[in-house]
């Protein structure tokens, strides 16, 4: 018997409950991490790993049917928007670009071709029916120097309405009053990996500072930042001085959420960060969301015919701009599976008041 998702684990945090949503203006989008498509281990791959294939096919089918889906009353009621703006993909697009030699170059190319066939730049470019806004993770190239990074830069040239000055890898865009910024593997100074640290930031901090100065300024508009690593990761991965500067940015601007990937946290989770600690119990601070992974499944080599990493999830996000200057809200709901998308359902919800100024 297939295991069905337990709907009793509902977290409504903080402050207010959301009823059926009838807003004057609503920006709706999805966030998911780590599709991590994995090819069969072959010098001439012709397919994905069977469990990666299963997850990918089922995930795409679900996303095609997701607009307009009913939202149960315990998750706020109403329906998913029929106008989802896009899907932010928080890195680890494929599995093998952090490996060298043997069959891996061929596997990388096969995985990437499958990724771009599913995740298009425009709404009609891929199998998923809305644009993907991807960034890179460690499996796409820990130093940000693989062909995957070059391909993301080329895809950025095709995206409508984005800003991506500098090296062309990082970019931002606006959905209504909301300003969003994709910042690669983590937010840090400089192009290259620093001594005694793990990853190359590819000048993401410099891009972020310039972008917010030019495109947000003192407008007070809400901002969302996305990257791959979780900011509460080891200092070896995210240098403490870079993390401290990110915190300062969250305080200087109206940053309403941070989204990351990497941890495959099943089900999706929300922490708060007050500049000193990360905890789900903090009453104030910046919200940090882990959307779980979209499809990072693979065969279990120790047990033939079984799979690993069969729990997945993503987030359905709404910024709700009510008429007037009050009652604006930010609502995040998670959607999850425990059996490689064979069955799936709503999992939990978080909501808070936000400030949305009038934007000319």
C-alpha positions as CSV (number, residue, x, y, z in Angstrom):
1,X,0.0,0.0,0.0
2,X,1.3,3.4,-0.9
3,X,2.0,5.6,2.1
4,X,-0.1,8.8,2.2
5,X,1.1,12.1,3.6
6,X,0.0,12.9,7.2
7,X,-1.8,16.2,7.1
8,X,-1.7,16.8,10.8
9,X,1.7,18.4,10.7
10,X,0.5,22.0,10.1
11,X,2.6,24.8,11.3
12,X,1.0,28.3,11.1
13,X,3.5,30.9,12.1
14,X,3.3,33.6,13.2
15,X,0.6,36.0,14.4
16,X,-2.4,35.6,12.1
17,X,-4.5,33.0,10.3
18,X,-5.3,33.2,6.6
19,X,-8.9,32.6,5.5
20,X,-10.0,32.3,2.0
21,X,-7.8,34.7,0.1
22,X,-9.5,37.3,-1.9
23,X,-6.9,40.0,-2.5
24,X,-6.8,43.0,-4.7
25,X,-3.4,42.0,-6.0
26,X,-1.5,38.8,-5.6
27,X,2.0,37.8,-6.8
28,X,2.1,33.9,-6.8
29,X,5.1,31.8,-7.6
30,X,6.9,28.5,-6.6
31,X,10.2,27.8,-5.0
32,X,11.9,24.4,-5.3
33,X,15.5,23.1,-4.8
34,X,17.7,20.4,-6.1
35,X,16.0,18.6,-9.0
36,X,19.5,17.0,-9.3
37,X,18.8,15.0,-12.4
38,X,21.1,11.9,-12.4
39,X,22.0,10.0,-15.6
40,X,22.7,6.3,-15.6
41,X,26.4,5.7,-15.0
42,X,27.6,5.2,-18.6
43,X,30.0,6.8,-21.1
44,X,27.0,7.0,-23.4
45,X,23.9,7.5,-21.2
46,X,20.5,7.2,-22.8
47,X,18.3,7.6,-19.7
48,X,18.2,8.9,-16.2
49,X,18.6,6.7,-13.2
50,X,15.2,4.9,-12.9
51,X,14.2,6.7,-9.7
52,X,15.4,10.0,-10.9
53,X,13.3,9.5,-14.1
54,X,10.3,8.5,-12.0
55,X,10.6,11.6,-9.8
56,X,11.2,13.9,-12.8
57,X,8.2,12.7,-14.8
58,X,5.8,12.8,-11.8
59,X,7.0,16.2,-10.7
60,X,6.5,17.7,-14.1
61,X,3.0,16.3,-14.4
62,X,2.1,17.6,-11.0
63,X,3.4,21.1,-11.8
64,X,1.3,21.1,-15.0
65,X,-1.8,20.5,-13.0
66,X,-0.9,22.7,-10.0
67,X,-2.5,26.1,-11.1
68,X,-6.0,26.3,-9.8
69,X,-5.6,23.4,-7.4
70,X,-7.9,23.5,-4.3
71,X,-6.3,24.7,-1.0
72,X,-7.9,23.0,2.0
73,X,-9.3,25.3,4.7
74,X,-6.7,24.3,7.2
75,X,-4.1,25.7,4.8
76,X,-6.1,28.9,4.2
77,X,-8.7,27.8,1.7
78,X,-9.2,29.1,-1.9
79,X,-7.2,28.0,-4.9
80,X,-3.7,28.1,-6.3
81,X,-3.4,31.1,-8.6
82,X,-4.0,30.4,-12.3
83,X,-1.2,32.9,-13.0
84,X,1.9,31.5,-11.4
85,X,4.7,33.8,-12.3
86,X,7.5,31.3,-12.3
87,X,9.5,28.7,-10.4
88,X,12.7,29.6,-8.6
89,X,15.1,26.6,-8.6
90,X,17.6,27.0,-5.8
91,X,20.6,25.0,-7.3
92,X,21.8,21.5,-7.8
93,X,20.1,21.4,-11.2
94,X,22.0,18.2,-12.1
95,X,23.9,15.7,-10.1
96,X,27.3,15.1,-11.8
97,X,29.0,18.4,-12.6
98,X,31.0,18.2,-9.4
99,X,32.8,15.1,-10.6
100,X,35.5,14.5,-13.2
101,X,36.7,11.8,-15.5
102,X,35.3,8.5,-16.6
103,X,31.7,8.6,-17.6
104,X,30.9,11.9,-15.8
105,X,31.4,14.4,-18.7
106,X,28.8,12.5,-20.8
107,X,26.5,12.1,-17.8
108,X,26.7,15.8,-17.1
109,X,25.7,16.7,-20.7
110,X,22.8,14.2,-20.7
111,X,21.6,15.5,-17.3
112,X,21.7,19.1,-18.5
113,X,19.8,18.4,-21.7
114,X,17.1,16.8,-19.7
115,X,17.0,19.7,-17.2
116,X,16.5,22.3,-19.9
117,X,13.9,20.2,-21.7
118,X,11.8,20.3,-18.5
119,X,12.7,23.8,-17.1
120,X,12.4,26.5,-19.7
121,X,13.4,30.1,-19.7
122,X,10.0,31.1,-21.0
123,X,6.5,29.6,-20.3
124,X,6.6,27.6,-23.5
125,X,10.2,26.5,-23.6
126,X,10.0,23.4,-21.3
127,X,7.6,20.8,-20.1
128,X,6.8,22.9,-16.9
129,X,4.2,25.5,-17.9
130,X,5.9,28.5,-16.4
131,X,9.4,30.0,-16.5
132,X,12.2,28.6,-14.4
133,X,14.5,31.0,-12.6
134,X,17.4,28.8,-11.7
135,X,20.7,29.4,-9.9
136,X,23.7,27.0,-9.4
137,X,24.6,24.7,-6.6
138,X,27.7,22.7,-5.6
139,X,26.6,19.7,-7.8
140,X,26.5,22.2,-10.8
141,X,30.1,23.2,-10.1
142,X,31.5,24.0,-6.7
143,X,33.8,26.7,-8.0
144,X,31.3,28.1,-10.5
145,X,33.5,27.2,-13.5
146,X,31.7,24.4,-15.3
147,X,29.7,24.4,-18.6
148,X,26.5,24.5,-16.5
149,X,27.4,27.9,-15.2
150,X,28.2,29.0,-18.8
151,X,24.8,27.7,-19.8
152,X,23.0,29.6,-17.0
153,X,24.7,32.8,-18.2
154,X,23.4,32.1,-21.7
155,X,19.9,31.4,-20.4
156,X,20.0,34.7,-18.6
157,X,20.5,36.5,-21.9
158,X,17.1,35.0,-23.0
159,X,15.2,36.0,-19.8
160,X,12.8,38.9,-20.2
161,X,13.0,41.8,-17.8
162,X,16.0,40.8,-15.7
163,X,19.0,42.8,-14.5
164,X,22.3,40.8,-14.6
165,X,25.2,43.2,-14.8
166,X,28.7,42.0,-14.0
167,X,29.7,38.5,-14.8
168,X,26.2,37.7,-16.1
169,X,25.6,34.8,-13.6
170,X,23.5,36.5,-10.9
171,X,20.3,38.3,-11.8
172,X,17.3,40.1,-10.4
173,X,13.8,40.9,-11.6
174,X,10.5,42.4,-10.4
175,X,7.1,40.8,-10.0
176,X,4.8,43.7,-9.3
177,X,6.1,45.4,-6.1
178,X,8.3,42.4,-5.3
179,X,12.1,42.5,-6.1
180,X,13.8,39.1,-6.4
181,X,17.5,38.4,-6.6
182,X,19.2,35.0,-7.5
183,X,22.7,34.8,-6.1
184,X,24.2,31.5,-7.0
185,X,25.8,29.1,-4.5
186,X,26.1,31.7,-1.6
187,X,26.4,35.4,-1.0
188,X,30.1,36.4,-0.7
189,X,32.8,38.8,-1.8
190,X,35.1,38.1,-4.7
191,X,35.1,35.8,-7.7
192,X,37.2,32.9,-6.4
193,X,37.3,30.6,-3.4
194,X,39.3,32.1,-0.5
195,X,41.9,30.1,1.4
196,X,40.5,27.7,4.0
197,X,37.0,27.9,2.5
198,X,35.1,25.6,0.3
199,X,33.2,27.4,-2.6
200,X,33.6,30.3,-5.0
201,X,31.1,33.1,-4.5
202,X,31.5,34.4,-8.1
203,X,31.1,38.0,-6.9
204,X,27.6,37.6,-5.7
205,X,27.9,40.1,-2.9
206,X,29.1,42.8,-5.2
207,X,26.2,42.1,-7.6
208,X,23.7,42.2,-4.7
209,X,24.9,45.5,-3.3
210,X,24.9,47.2,-6.8
211,X,21.5,45.7,-7.7
212,X,19.7,46.8,-4.5
213,X,21.2,50.3,-4.7
214,X,20.0,50.7,-8.4
215,X,16.7,48.8,-8.3
216,X,15.4,49.1,-4.8
217,X,17.1,52.1,-3.1
218,X,15.0,53.7,-0.5
219,X,11.7,52.6,-2.0
220,X,10.9,50.2,0.8
221,X,9.7,47.6,-1.6
222,X,9.8,44.0,-0.4
223,X,12.9,41.9,-1.4
224,X,13.5,38.2,-1.7
225,X,17.0,36.7,-1.9
226,X,17.7,33.2,-3.2
227,X,20.9,31.1,-3.1
228,X,21.9,27.5,-2.8
229,X,23.6,27.0,0.6
230,X,21.7,27.2,3.9
231,X,23.1,30.2,5.8
232,X,23.4,28.2,9.0
233,X,25.9,25.9,7.2
234,X,29.5,25.4,8.5
235,X,31.8,28.4,8.3
236,X,34.0,26.4,5.9
237,X,31.2,26.6,3.4
238,X,29.9,30.2,4.1
239,X,32.6,32.5,5.5
240,X,31.4,34.2,8.7
241,X,32.4,37.7,7.4
242,X,30.2,37.2,4.3
243,X,27.3,36.0,6.4
244,X,27.6,39.0,8.6
245,X,27.4,41.3,5.5
246,X,24.3,39.4,4.3
247,X,22.7,40.0,7.7
248,X,23.4,43.8,7.4
249,X,21.7,43.8,4.0
250,X,18.6,42.2,5.4
251,X,18.4,45.0,7.9
252,X,19.1,47.8,5.5
253,X,16.3,46.7,3.1
254,X,12.8,45.3,3.4
255,X,14.0,41.6,3.0
256,X,11.0,39.5,3.7
257,X,12.5,36.0,3.0
258,X,15.6,34.1,2.1
259,X,15.2,30.8,0.1
260,X,17.9,28.2,-0.2
261,X,18.4,24.6,-1.3
262,X,21.2,22.0,-0.5
263,X,19.8,20.4,2.6
264,X,17.0,18.3,1.1
265,X,15.0,19.1,4.2
266,X,12.0,16.9,4.1
267,X,9.4,18.2,4.6
268,X,10.0,21.9,3.7
269,X,11.0,24.0,6.7
270,X,11.2,27.6,7.9
271,X,13.7,29.0,10.4
272,X,14.2,32.5,11.6
273,X,17.6,34.3,11.8
274,X,18.2,37.2,14.1
275,X,21.8,37.7,13.1
276,X,23.1,35.5,15.9
277,X,21.1,32.3,15.8
278,X,18.8,30.3,13.6
279,X,15.7,28.8,15.1
280,X,12.1,28.0,14.3
281,X,11.2,29.4,17.7
282,X,12.4,32.9,17.3
283,X,9.7,35.5,17.4
284,X,11.5,38.0,15.2
285,X,14.1,38.0,12.5
286,X,14.4,37.1,8.8
287,X,12.5,34.1,7.6
288,X,14.8,31.5,6.0
289,X,12.9,28.8,3.9
290,X,14.2,25.4,2.9
291,X,11.9,24.2,0.1
292,X,13.1,20.6,0.2
293,X,14.2,19.1,-3.2
294,X,12.1,18.7,-6.3
295,X,13.3,15.4,-7.6
296,X,16.7,14.3,-6.1
297,X,16.0,10.5,-6.2
298,X,18.3,7.7,-7.2
299,X,18.7,3.9,-7.0
300,X,19.9,2.4,-3.8
301,X,23.0,0.4,-4.9
302,X,22.9,-1.7,-1.8
303,X,19.3,-2.9,-2.3
304,X,18.5,-3.6,-5.9
305,X,15.2,-2.3,-7.2
306,X,14.8,0.2,-4.3
307,X,15.3,4.0,-4.3
308,X,16.9,6.6,-2.1
309,X,15.8,10.2,-1.5
310,X,12.1,9.6,-2.3
311,X,10.8,12.5,-0.1
312,X,10.4,15.8,-2.0
313,X,8.7,19.1,-1.8
314,X,8.3,22.7,-3.0
315,X,6.8,25.9,-1.8
316,X,3.8,27.8,-3.1
317,X,4.4,31.5,-2.3
318,X,2.0,34.5,-2.3
319,X,2.6,38.1,-1.7
320,X,-0.8,39.7,-1.1
321,X,-1.2,43.4,-1.6
322,X,-4.5,44.6,-0.2
323,X,-6.1,47.9,-1.0
324,X,-4.8,50.7,1.1
325,X,-1.7,50.6,3.3
326,X,-2.6,47.9,5.7
327,X,-3.2,44.1,5.8
328,X,-0.6,43.2,3.2
329,X,0.6,39.6,3.7
330,X,3.2,37.1,2.8
331,X,2.0,33.5,2.7
332,X,4.1,30.4,2.1
333,X,2.6,26.9,1.9
334,X,4.6,23.7,1.4
335,X,3.6,20.8,-0.8
336,X,5.3,17.4,-0.2
337,X,5.6,13.7,-1.0
338,X,7.1,10.8,0.8
339,X,7.0,8.3,-2.1
340,X,8.7,10.0,-5.1
341,X,5.6,12.0,-6.0
342,X,3.3,8.9,-6.3
343,X,1.1,10.6,-3.6
344,X,1.4,14.2,-2.4
345,X,-0.5,16.9,-0.6
346,X,-0.3,20.2,1.3
347,X,1.9,20.0,4.3
348,X,2.2,23.2,6.3
349,X,1.7,27.0,6.1
350,X,3.5,30.1,7.3
351,X,2.1,33.7,7.1
352,X,3.0,37.1,8.3
353,X,2.2,40.8,7.8
354,X,4.6,42.7,5.4
355,X,5.0,46.3,4.2
356,X,4.3,46.9,0.6
357,X,4.7,50.6,-0.4
358,X,3.0,52.1,-3.4
359,X,5.3,51.6,-6.4
360,X,4.9,54.0,-9.3
